[in-house]
Amino acid sequence: MPVTGFISMEASFQWHTEDRMRVFAIINGYTGALCLRELVDQGHEVVGVVTSPLARPSSAPDETVIGVATKHLLPLYMPTNEVVGEPAPEFVGLMRKAKPDLLVSMHYAAIFKPTLLEIPPLGGVNVHPSKLPEGRGMTPSFWYLYLGRGTAWTSLHYLDSGIDSGDVIAHASVPITHDDTGATVSRKLSEAAWMTFREHLPAVMAGNAPRHKQDLSKGSYLRSGFNWGLIEWSREAKAIRGHVRCFTNTGSPAHTFVGEIKLTVNDAQVARPEDCCAAKENAVPGEVLAITGKGPLIQAGAGQVILTDFALEDAKAGDLMALSGGSAPVVLG
């Protein structure tokens, strides 16, 4: 299988120091860009950079893997994920020829086979946006905001042939504030991951970084394909607001349905006592309780939320308000 879609930019100079290590990086996103820059700043020789095609062309070049690799004239490759994950013989040959001491991975959608992990003598390390062993698998950076928690976590860990199951080097955390969105939490978490990577990189290179074995029986695992955008009204109000805020000011806001009509929700808030009408007996999660001056008041599994920024697909927002005044209850879902 040919290793297609590769771009190679070889540096025109070579220099070595006693502590200089050869690193092969398979990385994506803002986290990848920050840590790639750190590898260069700490004087290591980056012998290969693999990244996915740029997903956010509006990002500043120095916040993208492609931008950092281009600036420092690093060998840059953009194969398909399948070429890396299987991996293709040509890709295995590429890594072997590069002779890396260490493999660095960040936010790349592939589980590395032993064929690759056995190439670098120091093995590989990875950044994962959760407090391992919690949230292994396809965990997005906004996961803790989605859960309605007050703190988001990231982990630096060694790679093994499992899914985010290698020994943990260190955890780091950032607070989630009332004004945070998925984008702001993701950015703060990337910067926390970079600081952790910077702190522990010398020990990783020396082969004496901490190794804390994970107890996978006490962890959790998220599979790909989950519909993150669909609101589950059975959850508590704080968690629903956190879910909505994950996608605030993005092209794919959280959503629910009024019958077969899609209702997108760009922002919401937890209702306070003064926002609520008299308690409705037997109200079900997702039921529209009232139209307040701030927006529709919706029953959650526990508490209520107010939709402060929303739109009905192919219909006017006023239609929801008209429906709520009828004799039959309106239930979202």
C-alpha positions as a printed Julia matrix, in Angstrom:
333×3 Matrix{Float64}:
   0.0    0.0    0.0
   1.67   3.26  -1.09
   2.24   5.96   1.48
   0.38   8.67  -0.4
  -0.3   12.29   0.49
   3.13  12.9    1.97
   4.95  16.22   1.95
   8.66  16.12   2.8
  10.68  19.14   3.84
  14.17  18.17   4.92
  16.22  20.58   6.97
  19.32  21.85   5.18
  21.46  21.5    8.27
  22.24  18.91  10.93
  23.64  19.45  14.41
  23.95  17.27  17.49
  24.43  17.68  21.21
  25.04  15.06  23.85
  21.41  15.21  25.12
  19.81  15.58  21.7
  17.31  12.8   20.94
  15.6   11.8   17.71
  11.81  12.09  17.91
   9.06  10.96  15.54
   5.81  12.86  16.2
   2.32  11.68  15.16
   0.24  14.62  16.31
  -2.76  16.85  15.68
  -4.32  20.05  16.94
  -3.23  22.91  19.14
  -1.76  20.47  21.68
   0.36  18.9   18.97
   1.58  22.29  17.76
   2.59  23.4   21.26
   4.43  20.17  22.06
   6.14  20.05  18.66
   7.46  23.53  19.32
   8.61  22.33  22.76
  10.57  19.47  21.22
  12.37  21.96  19.0
  12.94  24.42  21.86
  14.48  21.69  24.02
  16.94  20.96  21.22
  15.73  17.55  20.05
  15.91  16.39  16.46
  12.41  15.86  15.07
  12.97  13.24  12.38
   9.36  13.05  11.23
   6.0   14.77  11.78
   2.77  13.03  10.82
  -0.46  15.01  11.0
  -3.95  14.98   9.53
  -4.93  17.58   6.93
  -5.62  20.94   8.54
  -9.14  20.86   9.99
  -9.29  24.54  10.98
  -7.63  26.66   8.28
  -8.54  29.8   10.25
  -6.12  28.86  13.04
  -2.96  30.93  13.32
  -0.04  29.07  11.67
   1.96  28.86  14.9
  -1.02  27.07  16.51
  -1.1   24.29  13.92
   1.18  21.31  13.47
   1.68  22.17   9.79
   2.61  25.75  10.64
   5.19  24.78  13.29
   6.66  22.01  11.12
   6.95  24.36   8.14
   8.55  27.13  10.18
  11.27  24.78  11.46
  11.72  22.9    8.15
  10.77  19.55   9.7
   9.99  16.45   7.62
   6.19  16.58   7.33
   3.84  13.8    6.22
   0.05  13.64   5.81
  -0.99  10.04   5.08
  -4.44   8.64   5.74
  -5.15   7.36   9.23
  -5.38   3.83   7.85
  -1.78   3.99   6.59
  -0.64   4.77  10.15
  -3.08   2.57  12.06
  -2.62  -0.68  10.16
   0.25   0.24   9.37
   1.34   0.14   5.71
   4.75  -1.49   5.1
   5.99   1.75   3.55
   5.12   3.65   6.71
   6.87   1.1    8.91
   9.91   1.45   6.65
   9.76   5.23   6.92
   9.84   5.09  10.72
  12.63   2.56  10.79
  14.71   4.64   8.43
  14.15   7.71  10.65
  15.62   5.78  13.64
  13.71   7.7   16.35
  14.6    7.34  20.02
  11.04   8.29  21.01
   7.56   8.34  19.48
   5.3   11.22  20.55
   1.54  11.02  19.92
  -1.24  13.56  20.44
  -4.89  13.5   19.32
  -4.27  11.22  16.35
  -7.11   8.82  15.51
  -5.15   5.57  15.39
  -4.15   2.82  17.8
  -0.48   2.1   17.18
   0.46  -1.49  16.53
   3.47  -3.12  18.25
   5.22  -2.99  14.86
   5.55   0.78  15.32
   5.88   0.93  19.1
   8.87  -1.41  19.06
  10.91   0.82  16.75
  11.96   3.62  19.18
  14.12   2.37  22.09
  12.36   4.74  24.52
   8.92   3.67  23.34
   6.19   6.26  22.95
   4.23   8.8   24.99
   0.77  10.2   24.39
  -1.44  13.05  25.61
  -5.06  12.13  26.36
  -7.76  14.65  27.5
  -9.03  12.86  30.61
  -7.82  11.69  34.01
  -6.85   8.17  33.04
  -8.09   5.52  33.54
 -11.31   7.54  33.36
 -12.46   8.4   29.85
 -10.28   6.16  27.73
 -11.07   5.97  24.03
 -12.46   8.73  21.84
 -12.72  11.33  24.6
 -13.1   14.92  23.37
 -11.48  17.81  25.2
 -14.91  19.1   26.27
 -15.86  15.82  27.99
 -15.79  17.18  31.54
 -17.85  20.22  30.52
 -20.36  17.82  28.96
 -20.55  15.94  32.27
 -21.26  19.16  34.14
 -18.09  19.01  36.23
 -16.02  21.89  37.52
 -12.59  20.59  36.48
 -11.17  19.21  33.22
  -8.23  16.81  33.13
  -5.48  15.68  30.8
  -2.94  12.85  31.09
   0.57  12.23  29.8
   1.12   8.49  29.54
   3.24   5.84  27.89
   1.9    4.09  24.82
   1.18   0.4   24.75
  -0.81  -1.73  22.31
  -4.08  -1.02  24.19
  -6.38   1.99  24.04
  -5.01   4.72  26.34
  -4.0    1.97  28.76
  -0.27   2.62  29.19
   1.41   3.71  32.42
   0.59   7.3   33.43
   3.44   9.77  33.78
   1.38  12.7   35.11
  -2.07  14.29  35.25
  -2.9   17.98  34.92
  -6.15  19.89  35.4
  -7.82  23.21  34.62
 -10.92  24.78  36.2
 -14.13  25.01  34.2
 -15.75  28.4   34.71
 -19.35  29.47  34.18
 -18.39  31.28  30.97
 -16.4   28.43  29.42
 -17.37  26.78  26.15
 -16.04  23.61  24.58
 -13.54  25.69  22.61
 -12.17  27.54  25.65
 -11.91  24.39  27.77
 -10.13  22.61  24.92
  -7.63  25.46  24.59
  -6.92  25.6   28.33
  -6.51  21.83  28.43
  -4.08  21.9   25.49
  -1.95  24.45  27.3
  -2.02  22.41  30.52
  -0.97  19.31  28.53
   1.89  21.26  26.96
   3.14  22.42  30.38
   3.05  18.84  31.65
   4.86  17.59  28.55
   7.51  20.31  28.95
   8.05  19.45  32.61
   8.41  15.7   32.13
  10.12  15.52  28.73
  13.69  15.52  30.15
  12.84  12.55  32.41
  11.15  10.74  29.49
  14.29  11.24  27.41
  16.45  10.03  30.29
  14.29   6.92  30.65
  13.36   7.62  34.28
   9.97   9.37  34.06
   7.3    8.27  36.59
   5.25   5.22  35.62
   1.92   4.7   37.39
   0.13   1.55  36.26
  -3.54   2.11  35.46
  -6.25   0.11  37.2
  -8.53  -0.28  34.19
 -11.22  -1.93  36.32
 -11.8    1.49  37.94
 -11.83   3.43  34.69
 -14.31   4.12  31.91
 -14.22   3.92  28.14
 -15.88   6.03  25.44
 -16.51   4.55  22.02
 -16.53   6.5   18.79
 -19.81   7.24  17.04
 -21.56   8.75  20.07
 -23.97  11.56  19.14
 -22.5   14.29  21.35
 -24.84  16.96  20.02
 -28.2   15.41  20.97
 -29.48  16.77  24.29
 -30.57  14.19  26.86
 -33.26  15.93  28.91
 -33.17  13.25  31.6
 -29.85  14.67  32.82
 -29.68  17.3   35.56
 -29.94  20.96  34.59
 -26.25  21.77  35.24
 -25.11  18.92  33.02
 -27.5   19.95  30.23
 -26.16  23.5   30.33
 -22.6   22.15  30.22
 -23.56  20.0   27.24
 -25.0   22.99  25.37
 -21.93  25.11  26.19
 -19.71  22.44  24.61
 -20.95  23.59  21.21
 -21.76  27.27  21.83
 -20.57  29.47  18.95
 -19.68  26.52  16.74
 -21.11  25.44  13.42
 -22.74  22.43  15.11
 -24.71  23.56  18.17
 -26.4   21.1   20.52
 -29.84  20.05  19.37
 -33.13  18.41  20.23
 -36.4   17.87  18.38
 -39.95  19.25  18.48
 -41.72  16.33  16.86
 -39.67  15.88  13.69
 -38.43  19.48  13.6
 -34.84  20.01  14.7
 -34.3   22.64  17.41
 -30.7   23.86  17.72
 -29.61  25.33  21.05
 -26.59  27.63  21.05
 -26.78  28.64  24.71
 -28.75  27.91  27.88
 -28.69  28.62  31.58
 -29.77  26.81  34.72
 -33.07  28.26  35.91
 -33.09  30.05  39.26
 -36.06  29.96  41.65
 -37.24  33.38  40.49
 -37.23  32.16  36.85
 -39.58  29.24  37.51
 -43.33  29.13  37.39
 -45.29  27.12  39.94
 -44.1   23.53  39.96
 -46.02  21.43  37.45
 -47.07  18.07  38.74
 -45.81  15.1   36.72
 -43.72  17.27  34.35
 -41.46  15.04  32.25
 -37.87  15.78  31.19
 -37.87  17.87  28.03
 -41.31  19.38  28.65
 -41.73  23.08  27.89
 -43.04  24.53  31.16
 -43.35  28.2   30.24
 -42.01  30.98  28.06
 -40.04  33.41  30.22
 -38.54  36.74  29.3
 -35.21  34.95  28.82
 -36.54  32.07  26.73
 -38.38  28.74  27.01
 -38.22  27.06  30.43
 -37.59  23.33  30.03
 -37.89  20.56  32.61
 -34.68  18.57  33.12
 -34.17  15.29  34.94
 -33.44  17.44  37.99
 -34.13  21.18  37.89
 -34.95  23.29  34.86
 -33.02  25.06  32.1
 -33.82  28.14  30.05
 -32.96  28.16  26.35
 -31.46  31.6   25.83
 -30.25  31.18  22.22
 -32.09  28.7   20.0
 -33.64  28.23  16.57
 -36.15  25.87  14.97
 -35.09  24.36  11.67
 -37.38  25.45   8.84
 -39.64  27.22  11.32
 -39.75  30.33  13.43
 -38.77  30.3   17.08
 -42.16  31.84  17.79
 -43.77  28.58  16.73
 -42.39  26.9   19.85
 -43.87  29.66  21.99
 -47.26  29.24  20.29
 -47.18  25.48  20.81
 -46.42  25.87  24.49
 -49.62  27.85  24.96
 -51.85  25.05  23.69
 -53.73  22.45  25.67
 -51.27  19.64  24.85
 -47.81  19.71  26.47
 -44.76  20.2   24.24
 -42.02  17.72  25.0
 -38.6   18.05  23.39
 -36.56  15.0   22.53
